[in-house]
Amino acid sequence: MKKWLKRVMPTPKSIHENRYLGIFGKLLHDPNLWHLNRHSVAGAFGIGMFVMYLPPFGHTFIVAAIAIYLRVNLPISMALVWISNPVTIPPMFYVAYVVGCGILGMEAEGFNVHFWLDWHNWLAVTAPVLLGSLICGTVCGLMGYLSIQILWRWKLMRQIRARKARYRSMAESRTNSPSSKNQT
């Protein structure tokens, strides 16, 4: 998993050269932002999946600021934000709208294109969408964090079991015979 992440992650140089992240300056030189360990990657997944559900204004800046503040892996958190793109935003925010309407006790409007394109209706759906986005983002962030923690731990336990089995088989294969012919 670690090798794959290293291969697909953007380099520190490419992030330093990003024009939107230039305002962070020397904060981007913190080595903790580039480490690949369980805490850093799980935190990056949690942050990235939370910010992904926020309304799409300044995702890169928001996720970078949170990742720098919490000192988790910056490239992973920035990559996860882009799960919300023009193709995935309509279903994501419709789910957020339905969840928000359920919490506020409102009747959710069906997925009618004419309703959503009429700007007169936008003010009525703002509160449910924002509330639903916060709830869905929190749930997705927690699920991302916990799933990475569980997967990383599972992989580590498999490696430990394999190492123990390898050592056990090496110990069993040894015989009590001397190591050289001269010792007989």
Biotite code that builds the C-alpha atoms (Angstrom):
import biotite.structure as struc

atoms = struc.array([
    struc.Atom([0.000, 0.000, 0.000], chain_id="A", res_id=1, res_name="MET", atom_name="CA", element="C"),
    struc.Atom([2.815, 2.355, 0.922], chain_id="A", res_id=2, res_name="LYS", atom_name="CA", element="C"),
    struc.Atom([4.632, 1.717, -2.367], chain_id="A", res_id=3, res_name="LYS", atom_name="CA", element="C"),
    struc.Atom([1.480, 2.401, -4.383], chain_id="A", res_id=4, res_name="TRP", atom_name="CA", element="C"),
    struc.Atom([0.825, 5.642, -2.478], chain_id="A", res_id=5, res_name="LEU", atom_name="CA", element="C"),
    struc.Atom([4.389, 6.814, -3.095], chain_id="A", res_id=6, res_name="LYS", atom_name="CA", element="C"),
    struc.Atom([3.973, 6.108, -6.793], chain_id="A", res_id=7, res_name="ARG", atom_name="CA", element="C"),
    struc.Atom([0.685, 7.999, -7.258], chain_id="A", res_id=8, res_name="VAL", atom_name="CA", element="C"),
    struc.Atom([1.293, 10.921, -4.892], chain_id="A", res_id=9, res_name="MET", atom_name="CA", element="C"),
    struc.Atom([2.342, 14.276, -6.269], chain_id="A", res_id=10, res_name="PRO", atom_name="CA", element="C"),
    struc.Atom([5.868, 15.310, -5.409], chain_id="A", res_id=11, res_name="THR", atom_name="CA", element="C"),
    struc.Atom([6.636, 17.999, -2.840], chain_id="A", res_id=12, res_name="PRO", atom_name="CA", element="C"),
    struc.Atom([8.070, 20.109, -5.668], chain_id="A", res_id=13, res_name="LYS", atom_name="CA", element="C"),
    struc.Atom([4.796, 20.063, -7.621], chain_id="A", res_id=14, res_name="SER", atom_name="CA", element="C"),
    struc.Atom([2.862, 21.127, -4.536], chain_id="A", res_id=15, res_name="ILE", atom_name="CA", element="C"),
    struc.Atom([5.382, 23.881, -3.723], chain_id="A", res_id=16, res_name="HIS", atom_name="CA", element="C"),
    struc.Atom([4.895, 25.222, -7.250], chain_id="A", res_id=17, res_name="GLU", atom_name="CA", element="C"),
    struc.Atom([1.079, 25.220, -7.011], chain_id="A", res_id=18, res_name="ASN", atom_name="CA", element="C"),
    struc.Atom([-0.041, 28.830, -7.315], chain_id="A", res_id=19, res_name="ARG", atom_name="CA", element="C"),
    struc.Atom([-2.948, 28.400, -4.896], chain_id="A", res_id=20, res_name="TYR", atom_name="CA", element="C"),
    struc.Atom([-0.750, 26.975, -2.156], chain_id="A", res_id=21, res_name="LEU", atom_name="CA", element="C"),
    struc.Atom([1.972, 29.608, -2.416], chain_id="A", res_id=22, res_name="GLY", atom_name="CA", element="C"),
    struc.Atom([0.405, 31.543, 0.462], chain_id="A", res_id=23, res_name="ILE", atom_name="CA", element="C"),
    struc.Atom([1.439, 28.776, 2.874], chain_id="A", res_id=24, res_name="PHE", atom_name="CA", element="C"),
    struc.Atom([5.106, 29.448, 2.082], chain_id="A", res_id=25, res_name="GLY", atom_name="CA", element="C"),
    struc.Atom([7.508, 27.777, 4.513], chain_id="A", res_id=26, res_name="LYS", atom_name="CA", element="C"),
    struc.Atom([4.743, 25.813, 6.226], chain_id="A", res_id=27, res_name="LEU", atom_name="CA", element="C"),
    struc.Atom([4.884, 23.409, 3.264], chain_id="A", res_id=28, res_name="LEU", atom_name="CA", element="C"),
    struc.Atom([8.444, 22.443, 4.240], chain_id="A", res_id=29, res_name="HIS", atom_name="CA", element="C"),
    struc.Atom([7.260, 20.540, 7.314], chain_id="A", res_id=30, res_name="ASP", atom_name="CA", element="C"),
    struc.Atom([8.364, 16.903, 6.765], chain_id="A", res_id=31, res_name="PRO", atom_name="CA", element="C"),
    struc.Atom([5.267, 15.584, 8.541], chain_id="A", res_id=32, res_name="ASN", atom_name="CA", element="C"),
    struc.Atom([3.162, 16.709, 5.577], chain_id="A", res_id=33, res_name="LEU", atom_name="CA", element="C"),
    struc.Atom([4.918, 14.165, 3.360], chain_id="A", res_id=34, res_name="TRP", atom_name="CA", element="C"),
    struc.Atom([5.210, 11.124, 5.663], chain_id="A", res_id=35, res_name="HIS", atom_name="CA", element="C"),
    struc.Atom([3.382, 7.917, 4.830], chain_id="A", res_id=36, res_name="LEU", atom_name="CA", element="C"),
    struc.Atom([2.406, 6.364, 8.120], chain_id="A", res_id=37, res_name="ASN", atom_name="CA", element="C"),
    struc.Atom([-0.908, 5.129, 9.460], chain_id="A", res_id=38, res_name="ARG", atom_name="CA", element="C"),
    struc.Atom([-1.738, 8.287, 11.384], chain_id="A", res_id=39, res_name="HIS", atom_name="CA", element="C"),
    struc.Atom([-0.829, 10.656, 8.565], chain_id="A", res_id=40, res_name="SER", atom_name="CA", element="C"),
    struc.Atom([-2.617, 8.753, 5.803], chain_id="A", res_id=41, res_name="VAL", atom_name="CA", element="C"),
    struc.Atom([-5.741, 8.069, 7.887], chain_id="A", res_id=42, res_name="ALA", atom_name="CA", element="C"),
    struc.Atom([-5.923, 11.731, 8.887], chain_id="A", res_id=43, res_name="GLY", atom_name="CA", element="C"),
    struc.Atom([-5.517, 12.783, 5.265], chain_id="A", res_id=44, res_name="ALA", atom_name="CA", element="C"),
    struc.Atom([-8.370, 10.483, 4.230], chain_id="A", res_id=45, res_name="PHE", atom_name="CA", element="C"),
    struc.Atom([-10.588, 11.873, 6.976], chain_id="A", res_id=46, res_name="GLY", atom_name="CA", element="C"),
    struc.Atom([-9.874, 15.485, 6.065], chain_id="A", res_id=47, res_name="ILE", atom_name="CA", element="C"),
    struc.Atom([-10.083, 14.954, 2.311], chain_id="A", res_id=48, res_name="GLY", atom_name="CA", element="C"),
    struc.Atom([-13.384, 13.091, 2.491], chain_id="A", res_id=49, res_name="MET", atom_name="CA", element="C"),
    struc.Atom([-14.871, 15.701, 4.829], chain_id="A", res_id=50, res_name="PHE", atom_name="CA", element="C"),
    struc.Atom([-13.875, 18.691, 2.692], chain_id="A", res_id=51, res_name="VAL", atom_name="CA", element="C"),
    struc.Atom([-15.000, 16.849, -0.454], chain_id="A", res_id=52, res_name="MET", atom_name="CA", element="C"),
    struc.Atom([-18.617, 17.237, 0.710], chain_id="A", res_id=53, res_name="TYR", atom_name="CA", element="C"),
    struc.Atom([-18.392, 20.954, 1.458], chain_id="A", res_id=54, res_name="LEU", atom_name="CA", element="C"),
    struc.Atom([-19.768, 23.327, -1.174], chain_id="A", res_id=55, res_name="PRO", atom_name="CA", element="C"),
    struc.Atom([-17.181, 23.487, -3.975], chain_id="A", res_id=56, res_name="PRO", atom_name="CA", element="C"),
    struc.Atom([-15.543, 26.828, -3.257], chain_id="A", res_id=57, res_name="PHE", atom_name="CA", element="C"),
    struc.Atom([-11.858, 26.759, -2.401], chain_id="A", res_id=58, res_name="GLY", atom_name="CA", element="C"),
    struc.Atom([-11.523, 23.037, -1.676], chain_id="A", res_id=59, res_name="HIS", atom_name="CA", element="C"),
    struc.Atom([-7.789, 23.038, -2.356], chain_id="A", res_id=60, res_name="THR", atom_name="CA", element="C"),
    struc.Atom([-7.132, 25.944, -0.019], chain_id="A", res_id=61, res_name="PHE", atom_name="CA", element="C"),
    struc.Atom([-9.385, 24.604, 2.752], chain_id="A", res_id=62, res_name="ILE", atom_name="CA", element="C"),
    struc.Atom([-7.974, 21.079, 2.707], chain_id="A", res_id=63, res_name="VAL", atom_name="CA", element="C"),
    struc.Atom([-4.392, 22.377, 2.552], chain_id="A", res_id=64, res_name="ALA", atom_name="CA", element="C"),
    struc.Atom([-4.959, 24.656, 5.545], chain_id="A", res_id=65, res_name="ALA", atom_name="CA", element="C"),
    struc.Atom([-6.513, 21.854, 7.615], chain_id="A", res_id=66, res_name="ILE", atom_name="CA", element="C"),
    struc.Atom([-3.833, 19.322, 6.610], chain_id="A", res_id=67, res_name="ALA", atom_name="CA", element="C"),
    struc.Atom([-1.047, 21.762, 7.498], chain_id="A", res_id=68, res_name="ILE", atom_name="CA", element="C"),
    struc.Atom([-2.688, 22.603, 10.817], chain_id="A", res_id=69, res_name="TYR", atom_name="CA", element="C"),
    struc.Atom([-3.203, 18.927, 11.755], chain_id="A", res_id=70, res_name="LEU", atom_name="CA", element="C"),
    struc.Atom([0.137, 17.874, 10.186], chain_id="A", res_id=71, res_name="ARG", atom_name="CA", element="C"),
    struc.Atom([-1.227, 15.021, 8.079], chain_id="A", res_id=72, res_name="VAL", atom_name="CA", element="C"),
    struc.Atom([-0.265, 13.949, 4.569], chain_id="A", res_id=73, res_name="ASN", atom_name="CA", element="C"),
    struc.Atom([-0.931, 16.920, 2.294], chain_id="A", res_id=74, res_name="LEU", atom_name="CA", element="C"),
    struc.Atom([-0.831, 15.273, -1.162], chain_id="A", res_id=75, res_name="PRO", atom_name="CA", element="C"),
    struc.Atom([-3.312, 12.555, -0.222], chain_id="A", res_id=76, res_name="ILE", atom_name="CA", element="C"),
    struc.Atom([-5.770, 14.976, 1.346], chain_id="A", res_id=77, res_name="SER", atom_name="CA", element="C"),
    struc.Atom([-5.552, 17.251, -1.691], chain_id="A", res_id=78, res_name="MET", atom_name="CA", element="C"),
    struc.Atom([-6.097, 14.360, -4.098], chain_id="A", res_id=79, res_name="ALA", atom_name="CA", element="C"),
    struc.Atom([-9.163, 13.111, -2.232], chain_id="A", res_id=80, res_name="LEU", atom_name="CA", element="C"),
    struc.Atom([-10.880, 16.479, -2.464], chain_id="A", res_id=81, res_name="VAL", atom_name="CA", element="C"),
    struc.Atom([-11.088, 16.054, -6.217], chain_id="A", res_id=82, res_name="TRP", atom_name="CA", element="C"),
    struc.Atom([-13.453, 13.111, -5.879], chain_id="A", res_id=83, res_name="ILE", atom_name="CA", element="C"),
    struc.Atom([-16.083, 15.830, -6.005], chain_id="A", res_id=84, res_name="SER", atom_name="CA", element="C"),
    struc.Atom([-15.949, 16.922, -9.605], chain_id="A", res_id=85, res_name="ASN", atom_name="CA", element="C"),
    struc.Atom([-18.571, 18.070, -12.128], chain_id="A", res_id=86, res_name="PRO", atom_name="CA", element="C"),
    struc.Atom([-19.699, 14.479, -12.660], chain_id="A", res_id=87, res_name="VAL", atom_name="CA", element="C"),
    struc.Atom([-20.029, 13.512, -8.989], chain_id="A", res_id=88, res_name="THR", atom_name="CA", element="C"),
    struc.Atom([-21.284, 16.811, -7.522], chain_id="A", res_id=89, res_name="ILE", atom_name="CA", element="C"),
    struc.Atom([-24.972, 16.508, -8.569], chain_id="A", res_id=90, res_name="PRO", atom_name="CA", element="C"),
    struc.Atom([-25.588, 13.119, -6.918], chain_id="A", res_id=91, res_name="PRO", atom_name="CA", element="C"),
    struc.Atom([-23.477, 14.035, -3.875], chain_id="A", res_id=92, res_name="MET", atom_name="CA", element="C"),
    struc.Atom([-25.314, 17.260, -3.203], chain_id="A", res_id=93, res_name="PHE", atom_name="CA", element="C"),
    struc.Atom([-28.714, 15.730, -3.935], chain_id="A", res_id=94, res_name="TYR", atom_name="CA", element="C"),
    struc.Atom([-27.993, 13.132, -1.233], chain_id="A", res_id=95, res_name="VAL", atom_name="CA", element="C"),
    struc.Atom([-26.862, 15.970, 1.046], chain_id="A", res_id=96, res_name="ALA", atom_name="CA", element="C"),
    struc.Atom([-30.110, 17.843, 0.244], chain_id="A", res_id=97, res_name="TYR", atom_name="CA", element="C"),
    struc.Atom([-32.245, 14.795, 1.080], chain_id="A", res_id=98, res_name="VAL", atom_name="CA", element="C"),
    struc.Atom([-30.355, 14.230, 4.350], chain_id="A", res_id=99, res_name="VAL", atom_name="CA", element="C"),
    struc.Atom([-30.691, 17.933, 5.239], chain_id="A", res_id=100, res_name="GLY", atom_name="CA", element="C"),
    struc.Atom([-34.406, 17.898, 4.478], chain_id="A", res_id=101, res_name="CYS", atom_name="CA", element="C"),
    struc.Atom([-34.824, 14.814, 6.652], chain_id="A", res_id=102, res_name="GLY", atom_name="CA", element="C"),
    struc.Atom([-33.046, 16.478, 9.576], chain_id="A", res_id=103, res_name="ILE", atom_name="CA", element="C"),
    struc.Atom([-34.974, 19.754, 9.172], chain_id="A", res_id=104, res_name="LEU", atom_name="CA", element="C"),
    struc.Atom([-38.306, 17.959, 8.718], chain_id="A", res_id=105, res_name="GLY", atom_name="CA", element="C"),
    struc.Atom([-38.859, 19.348, 5.227], chain_id="A", res_id=106, res_name="MET", atom_name="CA", element="C"),
    struc.Atom([-40.268, 17.562, 2.199], chain_id="A", res_id=107, res_name="GLU", atom_name="CA", element="C"),
    struc.Atom([-37.462, 16.838, -0.268], chain_id="A", res_id=108, res_name="ALA", atom_name="CA", element="C"),
    struc.Atom([-38.058, 17.812, -3.892], chain_id="A", res_id=109, res_name="GLU", atom_name="CA", element="C"),
    struc.Atom([-37.508, 15.044, -6.417], chain_id="A", res_id=110, res_name="GLY", atom_name="CA", element="C"),
    struc.Atom([-34.627, 15.116, -8.855], chain_id="A", res_id=111, res_name="PHE", atom_name="CA", element="C"),
    struc.Atom([-36.487, 17.403, -11.268], chain_id="A", res_id=112, res_name="ASN", atom_name="CA", element="C"),
    struc.Atom([-34.075, 19.304, -13.528], chain_id="A", res_id=113, res_name="VAL", atom_name="CA", element="C"),
    struc.Atom([-36.442, 22.275, -13.999], chain_id="A", res_id=114, res_name="HIS", atom_name="CA", element="C"),
    struc.Atom([-36.756, 22.770, -10.246], chain_id="A", res_id=115, res_name="PHE", atom_name="CA", element="C"),
    struc.Atom([-32.990, 22.760, -9.752], chain_id="A", res_id=116, res_name="TRP", atom_name="CA", element="C"),
    struc.Atom([-32.219, 25.083, -12.663], chain_id="A", res_id=117, res_name="LEU", atom_name="CA", element="C"),
    struc.Atom([-34.742, 27.722, -11.537], chain_id="A", res_id=118, res_name="ASP", atom_name="CA", element="C"),
    struc.Atom([-32.744, 30.152, -9.430], chain_id="A", res_id=119, res_name="TRP", atom_name="CA", element="C"),
    struc.Atom([-35.859, 31.146, -7.444], chain_id="A", res_id=120, res_name="HIS", atom_name="CA", element="C"),
    struc.Atom([-35.663, 27.782, -5.669], chain_id="A", res_id=121, res_name="ASN", atom_name="CA", element="C"),
    struc.Atom([-31.997, 28.015, -4.723], chain_id="A", res_id=122, res_name="TRP", atom_name="CA", element="C"),
    struc.Atom([-32.529, 29.962, -1.498], chain_id="A", res_id=123, res_name="LEU", atom_name="CA", element="C"),
    struc.Atom([-35.014, 27.342, -0.251], chain_id="A", res_id=124, res_name="ALA", atom_name="CA", element="C"),
    struc.Atom([-32.547, 24.488, -0.748], chain_id="A", res_id=125, res_name="VAL", atom_name="CA", element="C"),
    struc.Atom([-29.478, 26.243, 0.682], chain_id="A", res_id=126, res_name="THR", atom_name="CA", element="C"),
    struc.Atom([-30.063, 25.356, 4.341], chain_id="A", res_id=127, res_name="ALA", atom_name="CA", element="C"),
    struc.Atom([-30.822, 21.652, 3.721], chain_id="A", res_id=128, res_name="PRO", atom_name="CA", element="C"),
    struc.Atom([-27.848, 21.314, 1.361], chain_id="A", res_id=129, res_name="VAL", atom_name="CA", element="C"),
    struc.Atom([-25.428, 22.954, 3.799], chain_id="A", res_id=130, res_name="LEU", atom_name="CA", element="C"),
    struc.Atom([-26.653, 20.925, 6.768], chain_id="A", res_id=131, res_name="LEU", atom_name="CA", element="C"),
    struc.Atom([-26.680, 17.720, 4.724], chain_id="A", res_id=132, res_name="GLY", atom_name="CA", element="C"),
    struc.Atom([-23.180, 18.483, 3.417], chain_id="A", res_id=133, res_name="SER", atom_name="CA", element="C"),
    struc.Atom([-21.820, 18.848, 6.932], chain_id="A", res_id=134, res_name="LEU", atom_name="CA", element="C"),
    struc.Atom([-23.467, 15.607, 8.038], chain_id="A", res_id=135, res_name="ILE", atom_name="CA", element="C"),
    struc.Atom([-22.447, 13.628, 4.938], chain_id="A", res_id=136, res_name="CYS", atom_name="CA", element="C"),
    struc.Atom([-18.935, 15.086, 5.082], chain_id="A", res_id=137, res_name="GLY", atom_name="CA", element="C"),
    struc.Atom([-18.556, 14.124, 8.725], chain_id="A", res_id=138, res_name="THR", atom_name="CA", element="C"),
    struc.Atom([-19.797, 10.584, 8.061], chain_id="A", res_id=139, res_name="VAL", atom_name="CA", element="C"),
    struc.Atom([-17.547, 10.188, 4.987], chain_id="A", res_id=140, res_name="CYS", atom_name="CA", element="C"),
    struc.Atom([-14.564, 11.633, 6.849], chain_id="A", res_id=141, res_name="GLY", atom_name="CA", element="C"),
    struc.Atom([-15.033, 9.262, 9.784], chain_id="A", res_id=142, res_name="LEU", atom_name="CA", element="C"),
    struc.Atom([-15.536, 6.299, 7.466], chain_id="A", res_id=143, res_name="MET", atom_name="CA", element="C"),
    struc.Atom([-12.385, 7.221, 5.519], chain_id="A", res_id=144, res_name="GLY", atom_name="CA", element="C"),
    struc.Atom([-10.330, 7.640, 8.676], chain_id="A", res_id=145, res_name="TYR", atom_name="CA", element="C"),
    struc.Atom([-11.533, 4.412, 10.276], chain_id="A", res_id=146, res_name="LEU", atom_name="CA", element="C"),
    struc.Atom([-11.266, 2.343, 7.103], chain_id="A", res_id=147, res_name="SER", atom_name="CA", element="C"),
    struc.Atom([-7.628, 3.370, 6.569], chain_id="A", res_id=148, res_name="ILE", atom_name="CA", element="C"),
    struc.Atom([-6.829, 2.648, 10.215], chain_id="A", res_id=149, res_name="GLN", atom_name="CA", element="C"),
    struc.Atom([-8.434, -0.800, 9.929], chain_id="A", res_id=150, res_name="ILE", atom_name="CA", element="C"),
    struc.Atom([-6.865, -1.633, 6.545], chain_id="A", res_id=151, res_name="LEU", atom_name="CA", element="C"),
    struc.Atom([-3.409, -0.494, 7.649], chain_id="A", res_id=152, res_name="TRP", atom_name="CA", element="C"),
    struc.Atom([-3.652, -2.503, 10.860], chain_id="A", res_id=153, res_name="ARG", atom_name="CA", element="C"),
    struc.Atom([-4.926, -5.575, 8.976], chain_id="A", res_id=154, res_name="TRP", atom_name="CA", element="C"),
    struc.Atom([-2.025, -5.366, 6.514], chain_id="A", res_id=155, res_name="LYS", atom_name="CA", element="C"),
    struc.Atom([0.452, -4.967, 9.373], chain_id="A", res_id=156, res_name="LEU", atom_name="CA", element="C"),
    struc.Atom([-0.964, -7.995, 11.198], chain_id="A", res_id=157, res_name="MET", atom_name="CA", element="C"),
    struc.Atom([-0.702, -10.082, 8.005], chain_id="A", res_id=158, res_name="ARG", atom_name="CA", element="C"),
    struc.Atom([2.948, -9.088, 7.640], chain_id="A", res_id=159, res_name="GLN", atom_name="CA", element="C"),
    struc.Atom([3.670, -9.970, 11.280], chain_id="A", res_id=160, res_name="ILE", atom_name="CA", element="C"),
    struc.Atom([1.957, -13.366, 10.926], chain_id="A", res_id=161, res_name="ARG", atom_name="CA", element="C"),
    struc.Atom([3.894, -14.096, 7.725], chain_id="A", res_id=162, res_name="ALA", atom_name="CA", element="C"),
    struc.Atom([7.176, -13.150, 9.416], chain_id="A", res_id=163, res_name="ARG", atom_name="CA", element="C"),
    struc.Atom([6.412, -15.359, 12.426], chain_id="A", res_id=164, res_name="LYS", atom_name="CA", element="C"),
    struc.Atom([5.540, -18.283, 10.141], chain_id="A", res_id=165, res_name="ALA", atom_name="CA", element="C"),
    struc.Atom([8.766, -17.774, 8.197], chain_id="A", res_id=166, res_name="ARG", atom_name="CA", element="C"),
    struc.Atom([10.839, -17.744, 11.403], chain_id="A", res_id=167, res_name="TYR", atom_name="CA", element="C"),
    struc.Atom([8.986, -20.789, 12.722], chain_id="A", res_id=168, res_name="ARG", atom_name="CA", element="C"),
    struc.Atom([9.638, -22.739, 9.519], chain_id="A", res_id=169, res_name="SER", atom_name="CA", element="C"),
    struc.Atom([13.318, -21.751, 9.653], chain_id="A", res_id=170, res_name="MET", atom_name="CA", element="C"),
    struc.Atom([13.573, -22.948, 13.260], chain_id="A", res_id=171, res_name="ALA", atom_name="CA", element="C"),
    struc.Atom([11.870, -26.254, 12.455], chain_id="A", res_id=172, res_name="GLU", atom_name="CA", element="C"),
    struc.Atom([14.118, -26.890, 9.467], chain_id="A", res_id=173, res_name="SER", atom_name="CA", element="C"),
    struc.Atom([17.248, -26.749, 11.606], chain_id="A", res_id=174, res_name="ARG", atom_name="CA", element="C"),
    struc.Atom([18.558, -30.043, 12.760], chain_id="A", res_id=175, res_name="THR", atom_name="CA", element="C"),
    struc.Atom([20.748, -30.848, 15.696], chain_id="A", res_id=176, res_name="ASN", atom_name="CA", element="C"),
    struc.Atom([23.604, -31.847, 13.442], chain_id="A", res_id=177, res_name="SER", atom_name="CA", element="C"),
    struc.Atom([26.868, -29.948, 13.714], chain_id="A", res_id=178, res_name="PRO", atom_name="CA", element="C"),
    struc.Atom([27.471, -27.095, 11.336], chain_id="A", res_id=179, res_name="SER", atom_name="CA", element="C"),
    struc.Atom([30.669, -28.635, 9.944], chain_id="A", res_id=180, res_name="SER", atom_name="CA", element="C"),
    struc.Atom([32.128, -32.085, 9.418], chain_id="A", res_id=181, res_name="LYS", atom_name="CA", element="C"),
    struc.Atom([35.075, -31.343, 11.676], chain_id="A", res_id=182, res_name="ASN", atom_name="CA", element="C"),
    struc.Atom([32.866, -31.173, 14.789], chain_id="A", res_id=183, res_name="GLN", atom_name="CA", element="C"),
    struc.Atom([31.681, -34.798, 14.616], chain_id="A", res_id=184, res_name="THR", atom_name="CA", element="C"),
])
